[in-house]
């Protein structure tokens, strides 16, 4: 009888997924995996929309396509962002996805510090599938700064908890202007 309970306990423990206070996702890239905690309590609309895109498979065979970095700094010391999503790989689908109600950093209490994931946008309410990851503190993207002329900043909604070395490796890939010269594949993004 004890062997039976031991076997059931082992099977139960092996089949359990880790429980987190916040939803976690993994971005699978051709340079490695990036694990991100999403802050659903602080940014509920943004996280819900992002997870709906993940669950719908929108990010399957997508890419990181944009990079901002500081000229003259080494790879290990550089700051900036990498941006990804479906803009380069599926622009027709991107045009059909409605924008998300903007949750500014003033509302959420979040900030664009090292490892923050945030939504890219042009005007308020246009953010959808395109996201960026901060490398180093990028508080100029927070509410109150006039990056896009409206002072609303960008919608931060999570933070990288594993894989910042992968983010930096991606940032260091060859680029021309703000665009990577080679394809930085995102094979998928999945929930943990």
N, C-alpha and C positions, 0 to 999 in steps of 0.2 A: 504494500500500500504506500509506503514512504517513497519507493522508487517512482510510482505513478505521480504523486504530487510533485516530486522533484522534476520529473520530465515536463509536467504541465507548467511549472514555474519557469523553467528554462525556456520553453517555447513562448510563453507570455512575455518574458523579459526581452527575448530576441526580436519579437514582433512589434514591440512598442517603439513609437517615434518619440523623439525628444519633445518635451513640452516647454514652450517658451512663453514669457509674458507678452511678447510681441510676435506677430507673424514673421517668419524668416523665409527668404528666398535664396536660391543659388543661381548666379549667372554663369553659365557654362560657355567659356570662350576658348578659342584655339590657343590661348596662352595660359590657361588654367581657370580655376573656379574662384568666384568671388561671392562670399556669403554676406547677406545684408539683412539686418533687423529693420522692420518697418514699424513706424510709430503710429499705430492706428488710433490710439487715444488722443494724440495731439493733432493729427491730420487725417481724420476719418474718411473724408470724401476722396482725398488724393490716394490714400492707401487702397480704399475699396475699388476705385477705378483701375489702379495699377494691377491689383490682383485679378480683376476681371480680364485684363489683357493677358496676364500670365496664364490664367485658366483657359482662355480661348486659343492659346497657342500662337498669339500674334508675334511673339519674339522668336519663334522657331526659324532658324536660318536668317536671323537679322544681323546687325553689325554695330561695332563702334566705328564711327566715321569721322569724328571731329575731335581736335585736340587744341587746347590752349596751354602754352607753357611759357616759362620765362627764359629768354635767350641768355646764354652764358652760364647757366647753372648746370651742375652735374645732374645725372639722372636721379641720384639718391637725394639730392637737395632741391629738386625742381618743384614748382608749385603750378597750379592751373586746374584744368578739368579734362576729362574724356567724356564725350557725348555719344550716346548710342540710341538705338531704336530701329524703326522700320522705314525711316525716311529714304535711305539709300536702296534698300532691298525690296520694299513693297510700297512705293509712293502712292499708288492708286488706292490701296486700303487706307492709308493714312488720311487721305482727303475725305473719307467717308465717316471718320470717327469724330463725334462731337467733342467739344472742349469740356474741361472739368471746371467747376466753380473754384475760383482761386482761393487757396488757404495760405495767406501770407505768414511770414515768420513772426509778425506782430501778433497774429491770432494764435499761432501754434506754440510760440515760445522756443522754437527751434532756431538754429543758426547754421550758416554754411561754413562749418569748420571741417577739418581734415576728415575725409571719409564719408561726408554727407552725400546722400543721393537726393536729387531734386528734379523737378520737371522743367524742361525747356519750354519757352513760350515766346510769342511776339507780343500780343496785346492780352489784357485780362480776359480770362475765359477761353483762351486758345490752346492751352497746354493739353496734351493727351498722351500719346505713346512715347514721345521722345524724352529722354532723361539724361542727366549728367552726374558724374561723381567728382567731388572736390578733392584735390590733392593739395594739402596745406590749407590753411584757413583762407576762405574766400568770402569774407563777410560783406564785401561789396555787393553780393547777390541778395542780402537781407533787405527786409522792409526799410524804407527811409532813404535808401540810396537810389540815385536817379539813373541807373543803368539803361533803362528802356524809356525814360522820360515820364513815367507815371509814379515813381517812388514806391511801387508795391512790391518790388523784388520778385523772387522766384519761390516756388512752393517746395520747401525742404520736407522730406517725409520719411527718412530713414538714415541708417549709417552702416557702413561696411564694418563687419566684426571679424572677418577672416578674409585675407586675400589682398590687402593693400599692396603687397609686393607685386601681385599680378596687375593691379591698377597702374602702378609705377612702370612695370614692364611694358604695358600697352602704351602708356604715355610716351615712352622712349622710342617707339617705333618710328621709322622714317615718315616724314610729313612734308607737305608743300603748303605753305600758308597755314590755314587752320584744318586742312584735310589730310588724313593718312594717305600715303601713296599706295600702300598695299591693303588688302582686305583684312580687317580684324573681325573674324567671325564670332557671332554669338549663336551657338548651335541651339540653345534653348535657355529659358529661365523657368525654374520650377520652384514650387513651395516645398519647404521641409516639414 
